[in-house]
Amino acid sequence: MKNYEVLFILDPVMDDSEKNAMIERVKEIINDGGEAGEVDIWGNRKLAYEINKKKDGFYVLIQFKANADMPKELDRRLRISDSIMRHIIVCKDEQ
């Protein structure tokens, strides 16, 4: 299994319970094919450019271990989620 991290930006107008539920949902997706590790909540930050007419976003970083095919599935599921504005998955072993 390789080490990965996913950084995603949630819609800032969501309330705290919705944000926590979305973080848990991402962790469940990761745990289906790997092991979710440390969750680092960066909180509200200003975006470099507007996304959907919003200037701020709620940033969350999750480190995890998974097989090579699991990040593709995670990417697919994050892409179709309406509450996630942007995301990026990075393999830390290839740095």
C-alpha positions as CSV (number, residue, x, y, z in Angstrom):
1,M,0.0,0.0,0.0
2,K,1.2,3.5,-0.8
3,N,0.8,6.7,1.2
4,Y,-1.5,9.3,-0.2
5,E,-3.2,12.6,0.9
6,V,-6.3,14.2,-0.3
7,L,-7.0,17.9,0.1
8,F,-10.6,19.0,-0.6
9,I,-12.5,22.3,-0.3
10,L,-16.0,22.2,1.0
11,D,-18.7,24.9,0.4
12,P,-18.3,27.4,3.2
13,V,-22.0,28.0,3.6
14,M,-22.5,24.4,5.0
15,D,-23.1,24.2,8.7
16,D,-20.7,22.4,11.0
17,S,-22.8,19.2,11.1
18,E,-22.9,18.9,7.3
19,K,-19.1,19.6,7.1
20,N,-18.4,16.8,9.7
21,A,-20.8,14.4,7.9
22,M,-19.0,15.1,4.6
23,I,-15.6,14.5,6.2
24,E,-16.8,11.2,7.7
25,R,-18.2,10.2,4.3
26,V,-14.8,10.8,2.7
27,K,-13.2,8.7,5.4
28,E,-15.6,5.9,4.8
29,I,-14.8,5.9,1.1
30,I,-11.1,5.7,2.0
31,N,-11.6,2.9,4.5
32,D,-13.4,0.8,1.9
33,G,-10.1,0.3,0.0
34,G,-7.5,1.5,2.4
35,E,-6.7,3.1,5.8
36,A,-7.7,6.6,6.6
37,G,-5.1,8.4,8.8
38,E,-4.8,11.8,10.3
39,V,-7.5,14.4,9.5
40,D,-6.2,18.0,9.4
41,I,-8.9,20.6,9.3
42,W,-7.5,23.9,8.0
43,G,-10.9,25.7,8.2
44,N,-12.1,28.7,6.2
45,R,-9.5,30.2,3.9
46,K,-9.6,32.7,1.0
47,L,-9.5,31.1,-2.4
48,A,-7.0,32.1,-5.0
49,Y,-9.8,32.7,-7.5
50,E,-13.6,32.6,-7.3
51,I,-15.3,29.2,-7.6
52,N,-19.1,29.3,-8.2
53,K,-19.1,32.9,-7.2
54,K,-17.6,32.1,-3.8
55,K,-14.4,33.7,-2.4
56,D,-13.8,31.4,0.6
57,G,-13.7,27.7,1.1
58,F,-13.4,25.2,4.0
59,Y,-10.2,23.2,3.6
60,V,-9.6,19.6,4.8
61,L,-6.5,17.4,4.4
62,I,-6.7,13.7,5.0
63,Q,-3.7,11.4,4.9
64,F,-4.3,7.7,4.0
65,K,-2.8,4.4,2.8
66,A,-4.4,2.6,-0.1
67,N,-3.8,0.3,-3.1
68,A,-3.1,2.0,-6.5
69,D,-6.7,1.6,-7.8
70,M,-8.4,3.2,-4.7
71,P,-7.5,6.9,-5.5
72,K,-9.3,6.6,-8.9
73,E,-12.5,5.6,-7.1
74,L,-12.1,8.3,-4.5
75,D,-11.5,10.9,-7.3
76,R,-14.7,9.7,-9.1
77,R,-16.8,10.0,-6.0
78,L,-15.5,13.4,-4.9
79,R,-16.0,14.7,-8.5
80,I,-19.8,14.0,-8.4
81,S,-20.3,15.5,-4.9
82,D,-22.0,18.9,-5.0
83,S,-20.7,20.0,-1.6
84,I,-17.0,19.6,-2.6
85,M,-15.8,22.5,-4.7
86,R,-12.3,21.2,-5.6
87,H,-10.1,18.3,-4.6
88,I,-6.6,16.9,-5.2
89,I,-5.1,13.5,-4.5
90,V,-1.3,13.2,-4.2
91,C,0.8,10.1,-3.8
92,K,3.4,11.0,-1.2
93,D,5.7,8.0,-2.0
94,E,6.5,9.4,-5.5
95,Q,8.0,12.7,-4.2
